[in-house]
Amino acid sequence: MSHTPTLLILGFGTNVGTAVAQAFSKNGYKIATVSRSASTASTSLGYLHIQGDLSDPTSLPSIFTTVRSKLGEPSVVVYNAAANSHMDKADPLSIPLADLVKDLNINTVSALMAAQEATKSFAALPESASKTFIFTGNILNRQILPPLMSNGIGKSATAHFLESAAAAYKPVGYKFYYADERKVDGSSVYRAIDGEAHGKFYVELSEGKEQGPWLATFVKGVGYKSFQ
């Protein structure tokens, strides 16, 4: 019996989330999306949409349970949620504790819980399945921008656990990536994020037969490009 793959996008929005869903849908994937609000755009396209608050890491098991019961085990999981409590660049350490905890939950803790659940799904899938976890990152694991400190803390922590996971699970064929869109010169695209470029690159990552560089920096129209 042929296996119809499922993509789960945690953090479904109008740019990257939408473009990634479209790219995988064209490749025959069933699509599940998660966001804090009801998504008429998602449901109108025939996707399974789940309302979920990713500031609550304990919600991840139930989200995966719903996807498994409705669509089957996800073979590709994309974590596309992000949070930042914008700080005064002259005083970034003044961030309130509640804001720091909320941002860290969204940027790292829930991402780790999603990766944990993803490995359970990957273990239940046939050997031919993609078994890929992709985190939508940015340059903040490499570059300091004081007003974006809380986002950078989360991105850096998540980059660390993804590097660890990429090494630990490589022998069993699970792939983990920190995706970061850059300009050709290696500088950040900042707000000029290209959703379509993400969709194309994420499909390429999912189709790889084995783990590639976990720090998956890429350029629109080029694909993977190392800036190490």
N, C-alpha and C positions, 0 to 999 in steps of 0.2 A: 504494500500500500504506500502511495506517495505521501510525503509529509508536506503539508502547507505551513510555511513558517509564519510566526507571529512577531511583530515589532511592538514593543511597549515604549512609549515616550512619556517620561515623567517631567512635566513642565511644558505644556503644550501652548504655544503662542502663535502670533501671526507671522513671524518671520522664520526663524530656524525650525521651530517645531512643525509648522505647516509644511515647509519645504521638505523636511526629512520624511514626514509621513507620505507626501506625494511621491517622493523618489522610491521609497520602499513599496508603496502600493503598486507602482508601475512594474515592480519586479515580482509581483504575485504575493506579497505579504498581506496577512490580516493585520489590522492596525488597532491598537488600544492606546488611548491618550488619557493623560491625567492633568488636571489643573484645578485651581481653587474654585473656579466658577463653572457653571454649566456652559458647554460649548456647542452652540447650534451649528457652527461651522464644521465641527468634528462629526456630529451625528448626521448631518445632512449628506456627508460624504460616505456614510455607511460604516464609520469607525465606531468602536466601542469607546464611549467616554465615561470616565469615572471622576467624580468630584473628590478631591483629596487635598489636605493641607500638609505640605511637605515640611512645614516648620515643626511637625509632630512626627518624629522618627518611628514611633510605635505604630503608625498607620500603614507602614510599608507591607507587613505580612498580609493584612487584609486586602490591600490593593492587588498584590500578586495572586491571592486566593481567588479574587473575582476574575482576573484575567485568565487564570488556569481553568476556571469552571466555564467561562464563556467562550474562550478562543483556543485554549490549550496552553502549554508551556511556552513562554516567549523565548525565542532563540536569539533575538537581538534586543538589548535594553539600552535606551538612550536616556541619560540623565541630563536634562536641559534646564533645570531650575537654577535660579541664582538670586542672591539678596545682598544688598549693601546699605548700611546706615551711613549716609554721607556725613563725613566729619570735617571739622575745621582743619585745614592742612597744617596749621601752626600748632594745633593741640589735638592730635589724633588719639591720644590716650585718654581723652575725656569721654570716650564712648560709654554710654550707660550699659550696665551689666545685662539688662533685659534685651537690649538691642544686639549685643554681642552674642548672647546665647541663641536668640532667634536666627540671626544670620549664620552662625556656625551650624545650627541644626539643618538649615536649608542647604548650605554650601558643602557640608561635609558629612554630618552624622546620618542624615537621611540618604545621602549618596552611598555611604558605606553599607547601610541597611539594605538599600536596593541591590548593591553588588552581592551582598550575602544571600539575598533571596534569588538573585539571578543564578548563582552557582547551584542552588537547589534545582532550578529549572533545567540548567545545562546538563546536570547529572541524569535527568530523566529523559533527555532527548536522544534521538539516534545519532550515531557517530558522524553522519553526514551533515548534521545541523551546524549553523554558523557559530553559535555559542560566543557571542561578542557583546561586551559592555563598553559603551562609549560615553564619556563625560564631556559636555561642552565647556571647555575651559577658556582661558584668555592668557595674556602675557603676565598676569599678576603673580604667578609662581616664580617669575624670573625678574620682574621689574617692580620697584616700589612707587606707588602713587598714594601719598598720605591720605587724601580724602576718601580713597577706596580701600582703606586699611582692613576693614572687616571682611570685605570680599576677598582681598589678598590673603588674609589668614586662612580662610576657607579653601581657596584655590590651592594654596601651598600644601595644606594638610591632605587634601584630596589627591593631589599629584603624588604625594608620598605613598599613600596606601595603594594607588593604582600601579605605581612602579613595583611595589611589593607583590601585588596580586599578579601582575604580568609575569613576574619571575616564578612565583610559587605554583601557578596553575598552568604554565606552559606545557609541562609534560602530559597533562590530560586534555590539552587542546582548547582551553578556555582563553579568550583574548580580552585584554583590558587596555583602553586607550584614553589619554587625556588629549582631546582635540583642541587646537589653538590656531585660528585663522590669522595669518600675517600678510603684510605687504611683501612685495618681491624683495625689498631690501632687508627684510626681517623685522621691521618695526610693526607695532600693533596696528590693527585696522580700527581700533577703538570702537566708535559707534557705527562705522560703515560696514556692519556685519552683513555678509551675503548669504542669505538662507539657501539659495539654490546651490551655491558652492559647497555648503555644509552637506546638503542632501547627497550630492554626487560623491563627495569624499567619504561620507559615512557608509554608503553602499560599497565603495571600494574596500574600506576596512573590513566590512562584514564578509566580503567575498574572499578575503585572504585565507589561505589554507593553514597558516600558522601565525603565531604572534609576531607582529612587526615592531618597530620602535614604539614603546609605550607613549613617549612624548610625540604625539602626532601633529606636528606643526605642518600647516599646509597653506598654499597660495591659490587663489581663484584662477582657474584656467591652467594650473600647473599640477596640482595635487600635492603629495607629500614633498616637503623640502626641509632638510635639516638646517637649523641655525645654531647648532651646538658649537 
